[in-house]
């Protein structure tokens, strides 16, 4: 039988993303939805918390995590505020790599 359990590392990542959403996204979601402003302070804190650039390889400044890890983070953050999650789009790695590093992009697809 296949084990679909998350690893301890993935459980910790999920916990960090959930706590981030509760602390920084949910309290400000209504404000940013109402004003339409880009949530720069929230996105900066997201980056500082290590919850962005997840799929970008480590040698290019990312975290080098897989698709499942990125999905875990996106799911938790979208529960806090789908709009901010979409604006921050924590899983943009392939398009960014296609444009910035075409030589390695083909190796990742």
LOVOVEX-511117 format. One record per residue: residue number from 1; x, y, z of N, C-alpha, C, O in turn; residue in three letters. Coordinates in pm, whole numbers, plus 50000, padded with zeros to 5 digits. Atoms other than C-alpha are relative to their C-alpha. Layout:
BEGIN
site num: NUM	n.east: X	n.north: Y	n.up: Z	ca.east: X	ca.north: Y	ca.up: Z	c.east: X	c.north: Y	c.up: Z	o.east: X	o.north: Y	o.up: Z	residu: ALA;
...
This chain:
BEGIN
site num: 1	n.east: 50084	n.north: 49882	n.up: 50000	ca.east: 50000	ca.north: 50000	ca.up: 50000	c.east: 50089	c.north: 50125	c.up: 50000	o.east: 50193	o.north: 50129	o.up: 50066	residu: UNK;
site num: 2	n.east: 49925	n.north: 49874	n.up: 50008	ca.east: 50122	ca.north: 50351	ca.up: 49919	c.east: 49973	c.north: 50084	c.up: 50124	o.east: 49859	o.north: 50097	o.up: 50168	residu: UNK;
site num: 3	n.east: 50012	n.north: 49913	n.up: 49883	ca.east: 50188	ca.north: 50579	ca.up: 50213	c.east: 49993	c.north: 50145	c.up: 49953	o.east: 50091	o.north: 50197	o.up: 49899	residu: UNK;
site num: 4	n.east: 50019	n.north: 49861	n.up: 50043	ca.east: 50049	ca.north: 50927	ca.up: 50144	c.east: 50024	c.north: 50100	c.up: 50113	o.east: 49987	o.north: 50217	o.up: 50102	residu: UNK;
site num: 5	n.east: 49972	n.north: 49912	n.up: 49887	ca.east: 50162	ca.north: 51070	ca.up: 50477	c.east: 50104	c.north: 50105	c.up: 49962	o.east: 50195	o.north: 50079	o.up: 49883	residu: UNK;
site num: 6	n.east: 49900	n.north: 49895	n.up: 50020	ca.east: 50350	ca.north: 51398	ca.up: 50477	c.east: 50121	c.north: 49970	c.up: 50087	o.east: 50109	o.north: 49914	o.up: 50196	residu: UNK;
site num: 7	n.east: 49877	n.north: 50016	n.up: 49922	ca.east: 50710	ca.north: 51390	ca.up: 50593	c.east: 49999	c.north: 50101	c.up: 50115	o.east: 49919	o.north: 50195	o.up: 50115	residu: UNK;
site num: 8	n.east: 49989	n.north: 49903	n.up: 49889	ca.east: 50808	ca.north: 51569	ca.up: 50914	c.east: 50035	c.north: 50138	c.up: 49947	o.east: 49985	o.north: 50238	o.up: 49997	residu: UNK;
site num: 9	n.east: 49963	n.north: 49871	n.up: 50060	ca.east: 50966	ca.north: 51842	ca.up: 50700	c.east: 49879	c.north: 50067	c.up: 49935	o.east: 49861	o.north: 50188	o.up: 49947	residu: UNK;
site num: 10	n.east: 50120	n.north: 49945	n.up: 50063	ca.east: 50641	ca.north: 51886	ca.up: 50504	c.east: 49898	c.north: 50043	c.up: 50105	o.east: 49830	o.north: 50144	o.up: 50087	residu: UNK;
site num: 11	n.east: 50091	n.north: 49960	n.up: 49892	ca.east: 50437	ca.north: 51895	ca.up: 50824	c.east: 50045	c.north: 50131	c.up: 50063	o.east: 49961	o.north: 50216	o.up: 50094	residu: UNK;
site num: 12	n.east: 49947	n.north: 49875	n.up: 49945	ca.east: 50665	ca.north: 52169	ca.up: 50959	c.east: 49977	c.north: 50116	c.up: 49902	o.east: 49942	o.north: 50226	o.up: 49944	residu: UNK;
site num: 13	n.east: 50024	n.north: 49899	n.up: 50103	ca.east: 50636	ca.north: 52361	ca.up: 50630	c.east: 49853	c.north: 50041	c.up: 50002	o.east: 49821	o.north: 50160	o.up: 49993	residu: UNK;
site num: 14	n.east: 50143	n.north: 49971	n.up: 49994	ca.east: 50256	ca.north: 52334	ca.up: 50649	c.east: 49967	c.north: 50083	c.up: 50124	o.east: 49889	o.north: 50178	o.up: 50117	residu: UNK;
site num: 15	n.east: 50023	n.north: 49925	n.up: 49876	ca.east: 50260	ca.north: 52457	ca.up: 51008	c.east: 50047	c.north: 50145	c.up: 49986	o.east: 49977	o.north: 50238	o.up: 50027	residu: UNK;
site num: 16	n.east: 49947	n.north: 49864	n.up: 50018	ca.east: 50478	ca.north: 52758	ca.up: 50919	c.east: 49910	c.north: 50081	c.up: 49908	o.east: 49882	o.north: 50197	o.up: 49936	residu: UNK;
site num: 17	n.east: 50087	n.north: 49929	n.up: 50095	ca.east: 50255	ca.north: 52850	ca.up: 50622	c.east: 49866	c.north: 50034	c.up: 50065	o.east: 49813	o.north: 50143	o.up: 50045	residu: UNK;
site num: 18	n.east: 50128	n.north: 49976	n.up: 49932	ca.east: 49940	ca.north: 52814	ca.up: 50834	c.east: 50013	c.north: 50113	c.up: 50101	o.east: 49927	o.north: 50200	o.up: 50109	residu: UNK;
site num: 19	n.east: 49978	n.north: 49894	n.up: 49901	ca.east: 50082	ca.north: 53030	ca.up: 51112	c.east: 50020	c.north: 50135	c.up: 49933	o.east: 49972	o.north: 50237	o.up: 49982	residu: UNK;
site num: 20	n.east: 49980	n.north: 49876	n.up: 50075	ca.east: 50194	ca.north: 53290	ca.up: 50858	c.east: 49865	c.north: 50056	c.up: 49954	o.east: 49837	o.north: 50175	o.up: 49971	residu: UNK;
site num: 21	n.east: 50131	n.north: 49955	n.up: 50049	ca.east: 49845	ca.north: 53305	ca.up: 50706	c.east: 49915	c.north: 50055	c.up: 50115	o.east: 49850	o.north: 50159	o.up: 50100	residu: UNK;
site num: 22	n.east: 50080	n.north: 49954	n.up: 49884	ca.east: 49682	ca.north: 53339	ca.up: 51048	c.east: 50051	c.north: 50132	c.up: 50057	o.east: 49973	o.north: 50219	o.up: 50095	residu: UNK;
site num: 23	n.east: 49942	n.north: 49880	n.up: 49937	ca.east: 49923	ca.north: 53604	ca.up: 51173	c.east: 50005	c.north: 50121	c.up: 49907	o.east: 49982	o.north: 50233	o.up: 49952	residu: UNK;
site num: 24	n.east: 49974	n.north: 49886	n.up: 50089	ca.east: 49984	ca.north: 53817	ca.up: 50864	c.east: 49898	c.north: 50020	c.up: 49888	o.east: 49882	o.north: 50132	o.up: 49839	residu: UNK;
site num: 25	n.east: 50091	n.north: 49986	n.up: 50113	ca.east: 49724	ca.north: 53746	ca.up: 50597	c.east: 49855	c.north: 50025	c.up: 50043	o.east: 49792	o.north: 50120	o.up: 49997	residu: UNK;
site num: 26	n.east: 50141	n.north: 49989	n.up: 49959	ca.east: 49388	ca.north: 53697	ca.up: 50766	c.east: 49967	c.north: 50137	c.up: 50060	o.east: 49864	o.north: 50195	o.up: 50025	residu: UNK;
site num: 27	n.east: 50036	n.north: 49870	n.up: 49941	ca.east: 49403	ca.north: 54018	ca.up: 50975	c.east: 49997	c.north: 50115	c.up: 49899	o.east: 49930	o.north: 50216	o.up: 49924	residu: UNK;
site num: 28	n.east: 49991	n.north: 49889	n.up: 50096	ca.east: 49479	ca.north: 54232	ca.up: 50666	c.east: 49929	c.north: 49973	c.up: 49869	o.east: 49926	o.north: 50059	o.up: 49781	residu: UNK;
site num: 29	n.east: 50062	n.north: 50038	n.up: 50127	ca.east: 49289	ca.north: 54049	ca.up: 50392	c.east: 49889	c.north: 50096	c.up: 49958	o.east: 49883	o.north: 50138	o.up: 49843	residu: UNK;
site num: 30	n.east: 50111	n.north: 49911	n.up: 50033	ca.east: 48981	ca.north: 54270	ca.up: 50410	c.east: 50050	c.north: 50136	c.up: 49950	o.east: 49997	o.north: 50191	o.up: 49854	residu: UNK;
site num: 31	n.east: 49944	n.north: 49871	n.up: 50041	ca.east: 49190	ca.north: 54587	ca.up: 50384	c.east: 50052	c.north: 49994	c.up: 49856	o.east: 50018	o.north: 50080	o.up: 49775	residu: UNK;
site num: 32	n.east: 49942	n.north: 50008	n.up: 50134	ca.east: 49380	ca.north: 54473	ca.up: 50076	c.east: 49895	c.north: 49966	c.up: 49894	o.east: 49907	o.north: 50010	o.up: 49780	residu: UNK;
site num: 33	n.east: 50109	n.north: 50027	n.up: 50093	ca.east: 49065	ca.north: 54334	ca.up: 49913	c.east: 49924	c.north: 50129	c.up: 49969	o.east: 49886	o.north: 50154	o.up: 49855	residu: UNK;
site num: 34	n.east: 50077	n.north: 49875	n.up: 50017	ca.east: 48891	ca.north: 54668	ca.up: 49968	c.east: 50077	c.north: 50104	c.up: 49920	o.east: 50021	o.north: 50169	o.up: 49832	residu: UNK;
site num: 35	n.east: 49922	n.north: 49895	n.up: 50065	ca.east: 49176	ca.north: 54893	ca.up: 49854	c.east: 50058	c.north: 49958	c.up: 49866	o.east: 50086	o.north: 50042	o.up: 49780	residu: UNK;
site num: 36	n.east: 49937	n.north: 50048	n.up: 50124	ca.east: 49317	ca.north: 54674	ca.up: 49577	c.east: 50149	c.north: 50023	c.up: 49996	o.east: 50213	o.north: 49996	o.up: 49894	residu: UNK;
site num: 37	n.east: 49855	n.north: 49978	n.up: 49994	ca.east: 49667	ca.north: 54767	ca.up: 49688	c.east: 50075	c.north: 49867	c.up: 49998	o.east: 50024	o.north: 49765	o.up: 50043	residu: UNK;
site num: 38	n.east: 49915	n.north: 50118	n.up: 49993	ca.east: 49948	ca.north: 54520	ca.up: 49640	c.east: 50052	c.north: 49989	c.up: 50143	o.east: 50100	o.north: 50089	o.up: 50198	residu: UNK;
site num: 39	n.east: 49961	n.north: 50014	n.up: 49858	ca.east: 50032	ca.north: 54380	ca.up: 49986	c.east: 50153	c.north: 49987	c.up: 50018	o.east: 50202	o.north: 49885	o.up: 50065	residu: UNK;
site num: 40	n.east: 49853	n.north: 50004	n.up: 49991	ca.east: 50404	ca.north: 54468	ca.up: 49977	c.east: 50052	c.north: 49959	c.up: 50138	o.east: 50140	o.north: 49873	o.up: 50146	residu: UNK;
site num: 41	n.east: 49946	n.north: 50041	n.up: 49869	ca.east: 50457	ca.north: 54443	ca.up: 50355	c.east: 49980	c.north: 49852	c.up: 50029	o.east: 50066	o.north: 49787	o.up: 50089	residu: UNK;
site num: 42	n.east: 50030	n.north: 50142	n.up: 49976	ca.east: 50293	ca.north: 54100	ca.up: 50367	c.east: 50091	c.north: 49913	c.up: 49914	o.east: 50146	o.north: 49813	o.up: 49962	residu: UNK;
site num: 43	n.east: 49915	n.north: 50079	n.up: 50090	ca.east: 50486	ca.north: 53971	ca.up: 50065	c.east: 50147	c.north: 50005	c.up: 50044	o.east: 50219	o.north: 49906	o.up: 50032	residu: UNK;
site num: 44	n.east: 49862	n.north: 49988	n.up: 49950	ca.east: 50813	ca.north: 54102	ca.up: 50207	c.east: 50020	c.north: 49906	c.up: 50119	o.east: 50121	o.north: 49837	o.up: 50129	residu: UNK;
site num: 45	n.east: 49991	n.north: 50087	n.up: 49883	ca.east: 50745	ca.north: 53921	ca.up: 50532	c.east: 49993	c.north: 49852	c.up: 49959	o.east: 50058	o.north: 49767	o.up: 50019	residu: UNK;
site num: 46	n.east: 50010	n.north: 50136	n.up: 50052	ca.east: 50650	ca.north: 53608	ca.up: 50337	c.east: 50136	c.north: 49955	c.up: 49948	o.east: 50179	o.north: 49842	o.up: 49974	residu: UNK;
site num: 47	n.east: 49867	n.north: 50031	n.up: 50052	ca.east: 50986	ca.north: 53619	ca.up: 50159	c.east: 50099	c.north: 49981	c.up: 50115	o.east: 50177	o.north: 49887	o.up: 50116	residu: UNK;
site num: 48	n.east: 49910	n.north: 50009	n.up: 49884	ca.east: 51169	ca.north: 53682	ca.up: 50487	c.east: 49976	c.north: 49873	c.up: 50081	o.east: 50067	o.north: 49820	o.up: 50144	residu: UNK;
site num: 49	n.east: 50035	n.north: 50121	n.up: 49927	ca.east: 50986	ca.north: 53384	ca.up: 50638	c.east: 50037	c.north: 49872	c.up: 49926	o.east: 50019	o.north: 49762	o.up: 49977	residu: UNK;
site num: 50	n.east: 49961	n.north: 50117	n.up: 50078	ca.east: 51114	ca.north: 53154	ca.up: 50365	c.east: 49886	c.north: 49927	c.up: 49934	o.east: 49895	o.north: 49807	o.up: 49908	residu: UNK;
site num: 51	n.east: 50116	n.north: 50063	n.up: 50061	ca.east: 50775	ca.north: 53089	ca.up: 50210	c.east: 49980	c.north: 50042	c.up: 49854	o.east: 49872	o.north: 50022	o.up: 49799	residu: UNK;
site num: 52	n.east: 50004	n.north: 49966	n.up: 50142	ca.east: 50852	ca.north: 53222	ca.up: 49861	c.east: 50121	c.north: 49938	c.up: 49931	o.east: 50216	o.north: 49895	o.up: 49996	residu: UNK;
site num: 53	n.east: 49892	n.north: 50056	n.up: 50082	ca.east: 51077	ca.north: 53099	ca.up: 49578	c.east: 50025	c.north: 49853	c.up: 50035	o.east: 50139	o.north: 49807	o.up: 50030	residu: UNK;
site num: 54	n.east: 49984	n.north: 50137	n.up: 49952	ca.east: 51013	ca.north: 52745	ca.up: 49695	c.east: 50051	c.north: 49904	c.up: 49893	o.east: 50132	o.north: 49817	o.up: 49923	residu: UNK;
site num: 55	n.east: 49962	n.north: 50093	n.up: 50106	ca.east: 51057	ca.north: 52571	ca.up: 49359	c.east: 50124	c.north: 50039	c.up: 49923	o.east: 50169	o.north: 49963	o.up: 49837	residu: UNK;
site num: 56	n.east: 49879	n.north: 49957	n.up: 50069	ca.east: 51358	ca.north: 52768	ca.up: 49242	c.east: 50119	c.north: 49927	c.up: 50064	o.east: 50130	o.north: 49921	o.up: 50186	residu: UNK;
site num: 57	n.east: 49885	n.north: 50074	n.up: 49944	ca.east: 51680	ca.north: 52565	ca.up: 49278	c.east: 50084	c.north: 50085	c.up: 50095	o.east: 50094	o.north: 50207	o.up: 50079	residu: UNK;
site num: 58	n.east: 49919	n.north: 49931	n.up: 49899	ca.east: 51903	ca.north: 52654	ca.up: 49572	c.east: 50113	c.north: 50081	c.up: 49938	o.east: 50143	o.north: 50191	o.up: 49985	residu: UNK;
site num: 59	n.east: 49887	n.north: 49930	n.up: 50061	ca.east: 52191	ca.north: 52752	ca.up: 49346	c.east: 49959	c.north: 50129	c.up: 49930	o.east: 50044	o.north: 50209	o.up: 49892	residu: UNK;
site num: 60	n.east: 50049	n.north: 49877	n.up: 50060	ca.east: 51970	ca.north: 53026	ca.up: 49200	c.east: 49922	c.north: 50085	c.up: 50100	o.east: 49847	o.north: 50174	o.up: 50061	residu: UNK;
site num: 61	n.east: 50059	n.north: 49917	n.up: 49897	ca.east: 51852	ca.north: 53167	ca.up: 49532	c.east: 49867	c.north: 49953	c.up: 50054	o.east: 49805	o.north: 50022	o.up: 50136	residu: UNK;
site num: 62	n.east: 50128	n.north: 50052	n.up: 49951	ca.east: 51545	ca.north: 52952	ca.up: 49591	c.east: 50021	c.north: 49896	c.up: 50109	o.east: 50127	o.north: 49885	o.up: 50170	residu: UNK;
site num: 63	n.east: 49995	n.north: 50103	n.up: 49896	ca.east: 51465	ca.north: 52668	ca.up: 49825	c.east: 50014	c.north: 49859	c.up: 49943	o.east: 50044	o.north: 49766	o.up: 50017	residu: UNK;
site num: 64	n.east: 49982	n.north: 50129	n.up: 50065	ca.east: 51474	ca.north: 52383	ca.up: 49573	c.east: 49900	c.north: 49894	c.up: 50043	o.east: 49931	o.north: 49775	o.up: 50040	residu: UNK;
site num: 65	n.east: 50101	n.north: 50096	n.up: 49956	ca.east: 51153	ca.north: 52223	ca.up: 49699	c.east: 49917	c.north: 49951	c.up: 49882	o.east: 49917	o.north: 50012	o.up: 49775	residu: UNK;
site num: 66	n.east: 50081	n.north: 50060	n.up: 50105	ca.east: 50919	ca.north: 52004	ca.up: 49496	c.east: 49860	c.north: 50058	c.up: 49991	o.east: 49821	o.north: 50146	o.up: 50068	residu: UNK;
site num: 67	n.east: 50136	n.north: 49953	n.up: 50026	ca.east: 50569	ca.north: 52057	ca.up: 49365	c.east: 49909	c.north: 49977	c.up: 50121	o.east: 49830	o.north: 50064	o.up: 50157	residu: UNK;
site num: 68	n.east: 50086	n.north: 50027	n.up: 49885	ca.east: 50402	ca.north: 51891	ca.up: 49664	c.east: 50025	c.north: 50100	c.up: 50112	o.east: 49931	o.north: 50149	o.up: 50173	residu: UNK;
site num: 69	n.east: 49967	n.north: 49901	n.up: 49897	ca.east: 50586	ca.north: 52121	ca.up: 49905	c.east: 49940	c.north: 50136	c.up: 49966	o.east: 49887	o.north: 50205	o.up: 50054	residu: UNK;
site num: 70	n.east: 50057	n.north: 49873	n.up: 50042	ca.east: 50476	ca.north: 52423	ca.up: 49702	c.east: 49848	c.north: 49998	c.up: 50016	o.east: 49789	o.north: 50097	o.up: 50059	residu: UNK;
site num: 71	n.east: 50145	n.north: 50012	n.up: 49985	ca.east: 50116	ca.north: 52297	ca.up: 49699	c.east: 49957	c.north: 50012	c.up: 50146	o.east: 49855	o.north: 50072	o.up: 50177	residu: UNK;
site num: 72	n.east: 50031	n.north: 49992	n.up: 49857	ca.east: 50121	ca.north: 52258	ca.up: 50076	c.east: 49997	c.north: 50145	c.up: 50045	o.east: 49906	o.north: 50187	o.up: 50115	residu: UNK;
site num: 73	n.east: 49992	n.north: 49858	n.up: 49961	ca.east: 50226	ca.north: 52622	ca.up: 50119	c.east: 49886	c.north: 50079	c.up: 49937	o.east: 49821	o.north: 50157	o.up: 50006	residu: UNK;
site num: 74	n.east: 50107	n.north: 49926	n.up: 50069	ca.east: 49982	ca.north: 52756	ca.up: 49858	c.east: 49864	c.north: 49969	c.up: 50063	o.east: 49784	o.north: 50060	o.up: 50082	residu: UNK;
site num: 75	n.east: 50128	n.north: 50037	n.up: 49939	ca.east: 49693	ca.north: 52563	ca.up: 50014	c.east: 49979	c.north: 50070	c.up: 50134	o.east: 49871	o.north: 50123	o.up: 50161	residu: UNK;
site num: 76	n.east: 50012	n.north: 49937	n.up: 49868	ca.east: 49762	ca.north: 52696	ca.up: 50363	c.east: 49983	c.north: 50152	c.up: 49988	o.east: 49902	o.north: 50212	o.up: 50058	residu: UNK;
site num: 77	n.east: 50008	n.north: 49855	n.up: 50014	ca.east: 49815	ca.north: 53053	ca.up: 50249	c.east: 49870	c.north: 50042	c.up: 49933	o.east: 49813	o.north: 50146	o.up: 49969	residu: UNK;
site num: 78	n.east: 50127	n.north: 49967	n.up: 50066	ca.east: 49510	ca.north: 53050	ca.up: 50020	c.east: 49883	c.north: 49990	c.up: 50097	o.east: 49783	o.north: 50059	o.up: 50080	residu: UNK;
site num: 79	n.east: 50104	n.north: 50007	n.up: 49898	ca.east: 49301	ca.north: 52947	ca.up: 50319	c.east: 49994	c.north: 50131	c.up: 50079	o.east: 49889	o.north: 50169	o.up: 50129	residu: UNK;
site num: 80	n.east: 49994	n.north: 49871	n.up: 49931	ca.east: 49415	ca.north: 53274	ca.up: 50477	c.east: 49949	c.north: 50113	c.up: 49913	o.east: 49871	o.north: 50196	o.up: 49959	residu: UNK;
site num: 81	n.east: 50046	n.north: 49897	n.up: 50095	ca.east: 49361	ca.north: 53493	ca.up: 50170	c.east: 50040	c.north: 49958	c.up: 49859	o.east: 50156	o.north: 49968	o.up: 49821	residu: UNK;
site num: 82	n.east: 49969	n.north: 50042	n.up: 50136	ca.east: 49335	ca.north: 53362	ca.up: 49814	c.east: 50058	c.north: 50113	c.up: 49914	o.east: 50145	o.north: 50090	o.up: 49830	residu: UNK;
site num: 83	n.east: 49953	n.north: 49887	n.up: 50079	ca.east: 49391	ca.north: 53710	ca.up: 49670	c.east: 50148	c.north: 50028	c.up: 50022	o.east: 50223	o.north: 50045	o.up: 49927	residu: UNK;
site num: 84	n.east: 49859	n.north: 49977	n.up: 49970	ca.east: 49721	ca.north: 53767	ca.up: 49849	c.east: 50086	c.north: 49885	c.up: 49950	o.east: 50197	o.north: 49906	o.up: 49901	residu: UNK;
site num: 85	n.east: 49924	n.north: 50116	n.up: 50045	ca.east: 49832	ca.north: 53414	ca.up: 49768	c.east: 50022	c.north: 50008	c.up: 49849	o.east: 50132	o.north: 49980	o.up: 49801	residu: UNK;
site num: 86	n.east: 49988	n.north: 49987	n.up: 50146	ca.east: 49764	ca.north: 53473	ca.up: 49398	c.east: 50096	c.north: 50112	c.up: 49964	o.east: 50176	o.north: 50098	o.up: 49871	residu: UNK;
site num: 87	n.east: 49911	n.north: 49888	n.up: 50028	ca.east: 49943	ca.north: 53808	ca.up: 49405	c.east: 50145	c.north: 49964	c.up: 50030	o.east: 50235	o.north: 50002	o.up: 49956	residu: UNK;
site num: 88	n.east: 49865	n.north: 50040	n.up: 49964	ca.east: 50244	ca.north: 53660	ca.up: 49579	c.east: 50046	c.north: 49880	c.up: 49921	o.east: 50165	o.north: 49859	o.up: 49897	residu: UNK;
site num: 89	n.east: 49977	n.north: 50120	n.up: 50080	ca.east: 50216	ca.north: 53343	ca.up: 49379	c.east: 50131	c.north: 49934	c.up: 50035	o.east: 50231	o.north: 49945	o.up: 49963	residu: UNK;
site num: 90	n.east: 49879	n.north: 50061	n.up: 49946	ca.east: 50466	ca.north: 53146	ca.up: 49579	c.east: 50055	c.north: 49887	c.up: 49914	o.east: 50161	o.north: 49833	o.up: 49944	residu: UNK;
site num: 91	n.east: 49953	n.north: 50113	n.up: 50080	ca.east: 50500	ca.north: 52885	ca.up: 49307	c.east: 50026	c.north: 50038	c.up: 49855	o.east: 49991	o.north: 49961	o.up: 49766	residu: UNK;
site num: 92	n.east: 49975	n.north: 49954	n.up: 50137	ca.east: 50611	ca.north: 53084	ca.up: 48999	c.east: 50130	c.north: 49948	c.up: 49941	o.east: 50172	o.north: 49997	o.up: 49836	residu: UNK;
site num: 93	n.east: 49866	n.north: 50041	n.up: 50041	ca.east: 50938	ca.north: 52898	ca.up: 48958	c.east: 50016	c.north: 49969	c.up: 49852	o.east: 50104	o.north: 50028	o.up: 49789	residu: UNK;
site num: 94	n.east: 49974	n.north: 50032	n.up: 50141	ca.east: 50901	ca.north: 52747	ca.up: 48607	c.east: 49999	c.north: 50120	c.up: 49906	o.east: 50092	o.north: 50133	o.up: 49826	residu: UNK;
site num: 95	n.east: 49994	n.north: 49885	n.up: 50091	ca.east: 50804	ca.north: 53072	ca.up: 48427	c.east: 50120	c.north: 50091	c.up: 50025	o.east: 50180	o.north: 50142	o.up: 49931	residu: UNK;
site num: 96	n.east: 49885	n.north: 49916	n.up: 49967	ca.east: 51074	ca.north: 53268	ca.up: 48611	c.east: 50127	c.north: 49937	c.up: 49946	o.east: 50211	o.north: 50005	o.up: 49886	residu: UNK;
site num: 97	n.east: 49880	n.north: 50069	n.up: 50048	ca.east: 51335	ca.north: 53009	ca.up: 48531	c.east: 50007	c.north: 49997	c.up: 49848	o.east: 50115	o.north: 50009	o.up: 49791	residu: UNK;
site num: 98	n.east: 50001	n.north: 50000	n.up: 50146	ca.east: 51225	ca.north: 52990	ca.up: 48166	c.east: 50059	c.north: 50129	c.up: 49945	o.east: 50134	o.north: 50128	o.up: 49847	residu: UNK;
site num: 99	n.east: 49954	n.north: 49870	n.up: 50048	ca.east: 51294	ca.north: 53360	ca.up: 48125	c.east: 50141	c.north: 50034	c.up: 50046	o.east: 50222	o.north: 50086	o.up: 49969	residu: UNK;
site num: 100	n.east: 49872	n.north: 49959	n.up: 49943	ca.east: 51592	ca.north: 53406	ca.up: 48353	c.east: 50114	c.north: 49904	c.up: 49971	o.east: 50228	o.north: 49947	o.up: 49954	residu: UNK;
site num: 101	n.east: 49894	n.north: 50100	n.up: 50016	ca.east: 51782	ca.north: 53082	ca.up: 48301	c.east: 49958	c.north: 49895	c.up: 49896	o.east: 49936	o.north: 49779	o.up: 49931	residu: UNK;
site num: 102	n.east: 50048	n.north: 50097	n.up: 50099	ca.east: 51680	ca.north: 52919	ca.up: 47970	c.east: 50090	c.north: 49877	c.up: 49988	o.east: 50043	o.north: 49770	o.up: 49949	residu: UNK;
site num: 103	n.east: 49908	n.north: 50114	n.up: 50010	ca.east: 51988	ca.north: 52695	ca.up: 47982	c.east: 49966	c.north: 49889	c.up: 50100	o.east: 49984	o.north: 49771	o.up: 50069	residu: UNK;
site num: 104	n.east: 50035	n.north: 50104	n.up: 49903	ca.east: 51870	ca.north: 52515	ca.up: 48297	c.east: 49852	c.north: 49967	c.up: 49998	o.east: 49811	o.north: 49862	o.up: 50048	residu: UNK;
site num: 105	n.east: 50145	n.north: 50021	n.up: 50000	ca.east: 51498	ca.north: 52549	ca.up: 48238	c.east: 49962	c.north: 49868	c.up: 49936	o.east: 49874	o.north: 49798	o.up: 49987	residu: UNK;
site num: 106	n.east: 50035	n.north: 50123	n.up: 50069	ca.east: 51487	ca.north: 52259	ca.up: 47995	c.east: 50029	c.north: 49877	c.up: 50084	o.east: 49965	o.north: 49773	o.up: 50065	residu: UNK;
site num: 107	n.east: 49967	n.north: 50112	n.up: 49912	ca.east: 51643	ca.north: 52034	ca.up: 48259	c.east: 49893	c.north: 49977	c.up: 50107	o.east: 49883	o.north: 49867	o.up: 50161	residu: UNK;
site num: 108	n.east: 50098	n.north: 50007	n.up: 49892	ca.east: 51360	ca.north: 52106	ca.up: 48503	c.east: 49862	c.north: 49955	c.up: 49952	o.east: 49779	o.north: 49916	o.up: 50034	residu: UNK;
site num: 109	n.east: 50134	n.north: 50036	n.up: 50052	ca.east: 51063	ca.north: 52030	ca.up: 48274	c.east: 49996	c.north: 49856	c.up: 49958	o.east: 49893	o.north: 49808	o.up: 49912	residu: UNK;
